[in-house]
Amino acid sequence: MELLTDLLITLPIADVGFAFRESSLPGKLIVLLLVLSSAGAWTIMLTKYWQLKRAEEATDDFLEAFRAEDDPSTLFGQEEEYPATPLNTIYQAGCTALGGEMQAHGYLDIKQLDALRTVVDRNVADEALILEEQMGLLATAVSAAPFLGLLGTVWGVMDAFGGMAVTGSATLSAVAPGISGALLTTVVGLLVALPSAIGYNLLTNQIRRISVQMDNFAQEFISETQRAYVSET
């Protein structure tokens, strides 16, 4: 038990606690703001990761089912089968437009096909925006956290030297606690920014992959529709 106590005392968390206590009020507020930002960034990264992971798996299943059918409208009405993939949303919207054109004209010509392509492209853009939701907040954490930490450090150093000037004491022991508290904000800012930057890059790669799959599927769906419903005569 004594060994565990000694180990806990030597952990860096003890120094962090000391530095936080020695921070000025603005420094403490900045640290608390950065801690909240870190919690928000981790929440976004974890929820976004699981959302994109489910979307990737459902996309592979959907594409396999779609390509196994000769009729491109066979899977129409099966929204609940593949709810996690944006491709199914694009597909259902395209099939709805296709059914409207077929009901109105009984066939598809080039103009109706262009109208269908417009509907599909619009839904691709909408789904891309949904995939990128909250990524702007994560990017803000990446870019703003280090500067916020630097602001706290500069402010803390300014307070420390200001206090030294008031007291007239230029010893290291008089300045070190304030400097330690000031540097804490930079450390916390980097601890927020580094994981956020890594997570942002990984999530961006996942989003890019799904976006490419959406674009490819839109072209494939239009091509299959043209093959099945547009007469060459």
Short mmCIF file of the C-alpha atoms (twelve columns), coordinates in Angstrom:
data_MODEL
# 
_entry.id   MODEL 
# 
loop_
_atom_site.group_PDB 
_atom_site.id 
_atom_site.type_symbol 
_atom_site.label_atom_id 
_atom_site.label_alt_id 
_atom_site.label_comp_id 
_atom_site.label_asym_id 
_atom_site.label_seq_id 
_atom_site.Cartn_x 
_atom_site.Cartn_y 
_atom_site.Cartn_z 
_atom_site.pdbx_PDB_model_num 
ATOM 1   C CA . MET A 1   0.000   0.000  0.000   1 
ATOM 2   C CA . GLU A 2   2.837   2.375  0.817   1 
ATOM 3   C CA . LEU A 3   4.475   1.525  -2.511  1 
ATOM 4   C CA . LEU A 4   1.263   2.410  -4.362  1 
ATOM 5   C CA . THR A 5   0.990   5.686  -2.471  1 
ATOM 6   C CA . ASP A 6   4.582   6.596  -3.282  1 
ATOM 7   C CA . LEU A 7   3.954   5.745  -6.942  1 
ATOM 8   C CA . LEU A 8   0.881   7.977  -7.124  1 
ATOM 9   C CA . ILE A 9   2.802   10.834 -5.564  1 
ATOM 10  C CA . THR A 10  5.496   10.582 -8.216  1 
ATOM 11  C CA . LEU A 11  3.009   10.551 -11.123 1 
ATOM 12  C CA . PRO A 12  2.903   13.656 -13.359 1 
ATOM 13  C CA . ILE A 13  -0.713  14.235 -12.307 1 
ATOM 14  C CA . ALA A 14  0.569   15.611 -9.019  1 
ATOM 15  C CA . ASP A 15  2.600   18.239 -10.885 1 
ATOM 16  C CA . VAL A 16  -0.426  19.037 -13.039 1 
ATOM 17  C CA . GLY A 17  -2.511  19.638 -9.923  1 
ATOM 18  C CA . PHE A 18  0.137   21.939 -8.498  1 
ATOM 19  C CA . ALA A 19  0.427   23.834 -11.771 1 
ATOM 20  C CA . PHE A 20  -3.359  24.243 -11.959 1 
ATOM 21  C CA . ARG A 21  -3.517  25.612 -8.417  1 
ATOM 22  C CA . GLU A 22  -0.770  28.095 -9.204  1 
ATOM 23  C CA . SER A 23  -2.471  29.259 -12.411 1 
ATOM 24  C CA . SER A 24  -4.161  32.626 -12.557 1 
ATOM 25  C CA . LEU A 25  -7.923  32.817 -12.893 1 
ATOM 26  C CA . PRO A 26  -7.802  33.314 -16.698 1 
ATOM 27  C CA . GLY A 27  -5.431  30.345 -16.946 1 
ATOM 28  C CA . LYS A 28  -7.760  28.136 -14.943 1 
ATOM 29  C CA . LEU A 29  -10.716 29.169 -17.086 1 
ATOM 30  C CA . ILE A 30  -8.757  28.375 -20.247 1 
ATOM 31  C CA . VAL A 31  -7.766  24.948 -18.891 1 
ATOM 32  C CA . LEU A 32  -11.374 24.166 -18.031 1 
ATOM 33  C CA . LEU A 33  -12.479 25.323 -21.490 1 
ATOM 34  C CA . LEU A 34  -9.854  23.085 -23.085 1 
ATOM 35  C CA . VAL A 35  -10.943 20.115 -20.984 1 
ATOM 36  C CA . LEU A 36  -14.538 20.622 -22.124 1 
ATOM 37  C CA . SER A 37  -13.312 20.956 -25.709 1 
ATOM 38  C CA . SER A 38  -11.404 17.691 -25.348 1 
ATOM 39  C CA . ALA A 39  -14.520 15.917 -24.094 1 
ATOM 40  C CA . GLY A 40  -16.508 17.289 -27.018 1 
ATOM 41  C CA . ALA A 41  -13.820 16.316 -29.534 1 
ATOM 42  C CA . TRP A 42  -13.618 12.750 -28.215 1 
ATOM 43  C CA . THR A 43  -17.414 12.472 -28.298 1 
ATOM 44  C CA . ILE A 44  -17.477 13.577 -31.937 1 
ATOM 45  C CA . MET A 45  -14.619 11.256 -32.896 1 
ATOM 46  C CA . LEU A 46  -16.116 8.161  -31.258 1 
ATOM 47  C CA . THR A 47  -19.684 8.690  -32.482 1 
ATOM 48  C CA . LYS A 48  -18.476 9.592  -35.983 1 
ATOM 49  C CA . TYR A 49  -16.221 6.552  -36.110 1 
ATOM 50  C CA . TRP A 50  -19.063 4.164  -35.294 1 
ATOM 51  C CA . GLN A 51  -21.387 5.933  -37.729 1 
ATOM 52  C CA . LEU A 52  -18.868 5.641  -40.567 1 
ATOM 53  C CA . LYS A 53  -17.925 2.083  -39.620 1 
ATOM 54  C CA . ARG A 54  -21.568 0.990  -39.825 1 
ATOM 55  C CA . ALA A 55  -21.976 2.919  -43.083 1 
ATOM 56  C CA . GLU A 56  -18.966 1.176  -44.647 1 
ATOM 57  C CA . GLU A 57  -20.208 -2.285 -43.696 1 
ATOM 58  C CA . ALA A 58  -23.771 -1.565 -44.871 1 
ATOM 59  C CA . THR A 59  -22.467 -0.052 -48.111 1 
ATOM 60  C CA . ASP A 60  -20.576 -3.220 -48.992 1 
ATOM 61  C CA . ASP A 61  -23.686 -5.322 -48.307 1 
ATOM 62  C CA . PHE A 62  -25.900 -2.994 -50.334 1 
ATOM 63  C CA . LEU A 63  -23.589 -2.948 -53.345 1 
ATOM 64  C CA . GLU A 64  -23.378 -6.731 -53.304 1 
ATOM 65  C CA . ALA A 65  -27.184 -7.015 -53.263 1 
ATOM 66  C CA . PHE A 66  -27.651 -4.342 -55.951 1 
ATOM 67  C CA . ARG A 67  -25.159 -5.896 -58.344 1 
ATOM 68  C CA . ALA A 68  -26.719 -9.314 -57.921 1 
ATOM 69  C CA . GLU A 69  -29.985 -8.125 -59.542 1 
ATOM 70  C CA . ASP A 70  -30.641 -7.628 -63.249 1 
ATOM 71  C CA . ASP A 71  -33.382 -5.051 -62.654 1 
ATOM 72  C CA . PRO A 72  -31.934 -1.894 -61.037 1 
ATOM 73  C CA . SER A 73  -35.225 -1.211 -59.220 1 
ATOM 74  C CA . THR A 74  -35.511 -4.588 -57.499 1 
ATOM 75  C CA . LEU A 75  -34.408 -3.294 -54.086 1 
ATOM 76  C CA . PHE A 76  -36.850 -0.376 -54.166 1 
ATOM 77  C CA . GLY A 77  -38.905 -0.119 -50.973 1 
ATOM 78  C CA . GLN A 78  -36.353 -1.946 -48.822 1 
ATOM 79  C CA . GLU A 79  -35.230 1.083  -46.823 1 
ATOM 80  C CA . GLU A 80  -35.074 -0.878 -43.573 1 
ATOM 81  C CA . GLU A 81  -32.701 -3.487 -44.990 1 
ATOM 82  C CA . TYR A 82  -29.740 -1.099 -45.298 1 
ATOM 83  C CA . PRO A 83  -30.499 1.912  -43.076 1 
ATOM 84  C CA . ALA A 84  -26.874 2.776  -42.284 1 
ATOM 85  C CA . THR A 85  -25.578 3.316  -45.808 1 
ATOM 86  C CA . PRO A 86  -26.127 6.595  -47.662 1 
ATOM 87  C CA . LEU A 87  -26.187 4.632  -50.925 1 
ATOM 88  C CA . ASN A 88  -29.587 3.207  -50.020 1 
ATOM 89  C CA . THR A 89  -30.990 6.709  -49.471 1 
ATOM 90  C CA . ILE A 90  -29.659 7.767  -52.881 1 
ATOM 91  C CA . TYR A 91  -31.026 4.601  -54.448 1 
ATOM 92  C CA . GLN A 92  -34.519 4.962  -52.954 1 
ATOM 93  C CA . ALA A 93  -34.740 8.599  -54.091 1 
ATOM 94  C CA . GLY A 94  -33.597 7.592  -57.577 1 
ATOM 95  C CA . CYS A 95  -36.127 4.759  -57.784 1 
ATOM 96  C CA . THR A 96  -38.900 7.073  -56.611 1 
ATOM 97  C CA . ALA A 97  -38.042 9.522  -59.402 1 
ATOM 98  C CA . LEU A 98  -37.740 6.640  -61.853 1 
ATOM 99  C CA . GLY A 99  -41.193 5.366  -60.927 1 
ATOM 100 C CA . GLY A 100 -42.674 8.826  -61.396 1 
ATOM 101 C CA . GLU A 101 -41.153 9.196  -64.843 1 
ATOM 102 C CA . MET A 102 -42.249 5.715  -65.880 1 
ATOM 103 C CA . GLN A 103 -45.785 6.286  -64.615 1 
ATOM 104 C CA . ALA A 104 -46.034 9.630  -66.400 1 
ATOM 105 C CA . HIS A 105 -44.504 8.606  -69.729 1 
ATOM 106 C CA . GLY A 106 -44.427 4.809  -69.768 1 
ATOM 107 C CA . TYR A 107 -40.797 4.925  -70.873 1 
ATOM 108 C CA . LEU A 108 -37.571 6.854  -70.409 1 
ATOM 109 C CA . ASP A 109 -35.885 8.998  -72.995 1 
ATOM 110 C CA . ILE A 110 -32.703 11.030 -72.690 1 
ATOM 111 C CA . LYS A 111 -34.492 14.000 -71.111 1 
ATOM 112 C CA . GLN A 112 -36.124 11.847 -68.429 1 
ATOM 113 C CA . LEU A 113 -32.787 10.159 -67.812 1 
ATOM 114 C CA . ASP A 114 -31.138 13.547 -67.323 1 
ATOM 115 C CA . ALA A 115 -33.872 14.498 -64.869 1 
ATOM 116 C CA . LEU A 116 -33.239 11.248 -62.992 1 
ATOM 117 C CA . ARG A 117 -29.519 11.958 -62.948 1 
ATOM 118 C CA . THR A 118 -30.205 15.376 -61.426 1 
ATOM 119 C CA . VAL A 119 -32.228 13.802 -58.613 1 
ATOM 120 C CA . VAL A 120 -29.503 11.257 -57.897 1 
ATOM 121 C CA . ASP A 121 -26.725 13.861 -57.941 1 
ATOM 122 C CA . ARG A 122 -28.684 16.116 -55.598 1 
ATOM 123 C CA . ASN A 123 -29.100 13.285 -53.105 1 
ATOM 124 C CA . VAL A 124 -25.396 12.418 -53.372 1 
ATOM 125 C CA . ALA A 125 -24.563 16.005 -52.386 1 
ATOM 126 C CA . ASP A 126 -27.059 15.915 -49.503 1 
ATOM 127 C CA . GLU A 127 -25.629 12.665 -48.154 1 
ATOM 128 C CA . ALA A 128 -22.091 14.032 -48.425 1 
ATOM 129 C CA . LEU A 129 -23.115 16.972 -46.233 1 
ATOM 130 C CA . ILE A 130 -24.590 14.572 -43.678 1 
ATOM 131 C CA . LEU A 131 -21.361 12.566 -43.588 1 
ATOM 132 C CA . GLU A 132 -19.378 15.743 -42.912 1 
ATOM 133 C CA . GLU A 133 -21.598 16.928 -40.060 1 
ATOM 134 C CA . GLN A 134 -19.644 17.990 -36.936 1 
ATOM 135 C CA . MET A 135 -16.316 17.634 -38.737 1 
ATOM 136 C CA . GLY A 136 -16.056 21.421 -38.725 1 
ATOM 137 C CA . LEU A 137 -16.197 21.408 -34.910 1 
ATOM 138 C CA . LEU A 138 -13.418 18.836 -34.807 1 
ATOM 139 C CA . ALA A 139 -11.322 20.909 -37.194 1 
ATOM 140 C CA . THR A 140 -11.899 23.932 -34.944 1 
ATOM 141 C CA . ALA A 141 -10.558 21.985 -31.964 1 
ATOM 142 C CA . VAL A 142 -7.464  21.048 -33.973 1 
ATOM 143 C CA . SER A 143 -6.683  24.619 -34.991 1 
ATOM 144 C CA . ALA A 144 -7.921  26.611 -32.000 1 
ATOM 145 C CA . ALA A 145 -6.748  24.517 -29.018 1 
ATOM 146 C CA . PRO A 146 -2.985  25.224 -29.404 1 
ATOM 147 C CA . PHE A 147 -3.595  28.950 -29.808 1 
ATOM 148 C CA . LEU A 148 -5.922  28.990 -26.812 1 
ATOM 149 C CA . GLY A 149 -3.260  27.208 -24.792 1 
ATOM 150 C CA . LEU A 150 -0.639  29.683 -25.998 1 
ATOM 151 C CA . LEU A 151 -2.901  32.556 -24.963 1 
ATOM 152 C CA . GLY A 152 -3.125  31.115 -21.458 1 
ATOM 153 C CA . THR A 153 0.643   30.691 -21.298 1 
ATOM 154 C CA . VAL A 154 1.387   34.246 -22.411 1 
ATOM 155 C CA . TRP A 155 -1.200  35.591 -20.001 1 
ATOM 156 C CA . GLY A 156 0.206   33.525 -17.146 1 
ATOM 157 C CA . VAL A 157 3.806   34.547 -17.846 1 
ATOM 158 C CA . MET A 158 2.711   38.171 -17.982 1 
ATOM 159 C CA . ASP A 159 1.008   37.821 -14.592 1 
ATOM 160 C CA . ALA A 160 4.043   36.056 -13.133 1 
ATOM 161 C CA . PHE A 161 6.467   38.776 -14.192 1 
ATOM 162 C CA . GLY A 162 3.992   41.444 -13.154 1 
ATOM 163 C CA . GLY A 163 3.827   39.917 -9.681  1 
ATOM 164 C CA . MET A 164 7.617   39.750 -9.553  1 
ATOM 165 C CA . ALA A 165 7.796   43.444 -10.382 1 
ATOM 166 C CA . VAL A 166 5.297   44.301 -7.651  1 
ATOM 167 C CA . THR A 167 6.990   42.261 -4.926  1 
ATOM 168 C CA . GLY A 168 10.491  43.148 -6.044  1 
ATOM 169 C CA . SER A 169 11.587  39.517 -5.749  1 
ATOM 170 C CA . ALA A 170 13.511  38.171 -8.725  1 
ATOM 171 C CA . THR A 171 14.263  34.713 -7.315  1 
ATOM 172 C CA . LEU A 172 13.396  31.581 -9.239  1 
ATOM 173 C CA . SER A 173 11.266  30.276 -6.388  1 
ATOM 174 C CA . ALA A 174 9.072   33.363 -6.653  1 
ATOM 175 C CA . VAL A 175 8.526   33.074 -10.388 1 
ATOM 176 C CA . ALA A 176 8.536   29.296 -10.969 1 
ATOM 177 C CA . PRO A 177 5.010   28.501 -9.644  1 
ATOM 178 C CA . GLY A 178 3.417   31.123 -11.870 1 
ATOM 179 C CA . ILE A 179 5.425   29.991 -14.899 1 
ATOM 180 C CA . SER A 180 4.471   26.380 -14.199 1 
ATOM 181 C CA . GLY A 181 0.791   27.307 -14.099 1 
ATOM 182 C CA . ALA A 182 1.165   29.327 -17.295 1 
ATOM 183 C CA . LEU A 183 2.813   26.489 -19.216 1 
ATOM 184 C CA . LEU A 184 0.005   24.131 -18.175 1 
ATOM 185 C CA . THR A 185 -2.384  25.735 -20.653 1 
ATOM 186 C CA . THR A 186 -0.036  25.033 -23.573 1 
ATOM 187 C CA . VAL A 187 0.321   21.398 -22.481 1 
ATOM 188 C CA . VAL A 188 -3.452  20.961 -22.208 1 
ATOM 189 C CA . GLY A 189 -3.958  22.705 -25.545 1 
ATOM 190 C CA . LEU A 190 -1.592  20.281 -27.256 1 
ATOM 191 C CA . LEU A 191 -3.241  17.311 -25.538 1 
ATOM 192 C CA . VAL A 192 -6.525  18.451 -27.064 1 
ATOM 193 C CA . ALA A 193 -5.151  19.250 -30.521 1 
ATOM 194 C CA . LEU A 194 -3.001  16.159 -31.160 1 
ATOM 195 C CA . PRO A 195 -5.696  13.461 -30.731 1 
ATOM 196 C CA . SER A 196 -8.183  15.685 -32.543 1 
ATOM 197 C CA . ALA A 197 -5.815  16.073 -35.502 1 
ATOM 198 C CA . ILE A 198 -5.232  12.322 -35.731 1 
ATOM 199 C CA . GLY A 199 -8.940  11.585 -35.419 1 
ATOM 200 C CA . TYR A 200 -9.829  14.247 -37.986 1 
ATOM 201 C CA . ASN A 201 -7.453  12.767 -40.566 1 
ATOM 202 C CA . LEU A 202 -8.681  9.211  -40.002 1 
ATOM 203 C CA . LEU A 203 -12.335 10.233 -40.187 1 
ATOM 204 C CA . THR A 204 -11.708 12.352 -43.269 1 
ATOM 205 C CA . ASN A 205 -10.242 9.319  -45.034 1 
ATOM 206 C CA . GLN A 206 -13.336 7.269  -44.153 1 
ATOM 207 C CA . ILE A 207 -15.644 10.026 -45.393 1 
ATOM 208 C CA . ARG A 208 -13.657 10.360 -48.612 1 
ATOM 209 C CA . ARG A 209 -13.929 6.617  -49.247 1 
ATOM 210 C CA . ILE A 210 -17.708 6.594  -48.753 1 
ATOM 211 C CA . SER A 211 -18.083 9.743  -50.874 1 
ATOM 212 C CA . VAL A 212 -16.230 8.079  -53.747 1 
ATOM 213 C CA . GLN A 213 -18.485 5.041  -53.381 1 
ATOM 214 C CA . MET A 214 -21.541 7.316  -53.574 1 
ATOM 215 C CA . ASP A 215 -20.295 8.992  -56.748 1 
ATOM 216 C CA . ASN A 216 -19.464 5.648  -58.341 1 
ATOM 217 C CA . PHE A 217 -22.819 4.193  -57.366 1 
ATOM 218 C CA . ALA A 218 -24.685 7.181  -58.804 1 
ATOM 219 C CA . GLN A 219 -23.007 6.600  -62.169 1 
ATOM 220 C CA . GLU A 220 -23.602 2.858  -61.937 1 
ATOM 221 C CA . PHE A 221 -27.286 3.325  -61.096 1 
ATOM 222 C CA . ILE A 222 -27.815 5.698  -64.031 1 
ATOM 223 C CA . SER A 223 -25.997 3.306  -66.380 1 
ATOM 224 C CA . GLU A 224 -28.066 0.329  -65.229 1 
ATOM 225 C CA . THR A 225 -31.271 2.360  -65.521 1 
ATOM 226 C CA . GLN A 226 -30.344 3.413  -69.037 1 
ATOM 227 C CA . ARG A 227 -29.642 -0.202 -69.964 1 
ATOM 228 C CA . ALA A 228 -32.915 -1.445 -68.510 1 
ATOM 229 C CA . TYR A 229 -35.401 1.326  -69.311 1 
ATOM 230 C CA . VAL A 230 -34.126 3.507  -72.148 1 
ATOM 231 C CA . SER A 231 -34.868 2.232  -75.603 1 
ATOM 232 C CA . GLU A 232 -32.088 2.565  -78.152 1 
ATOM 233 C CA . THR A 233 -34.601 3.164  -80.935 1 
# 
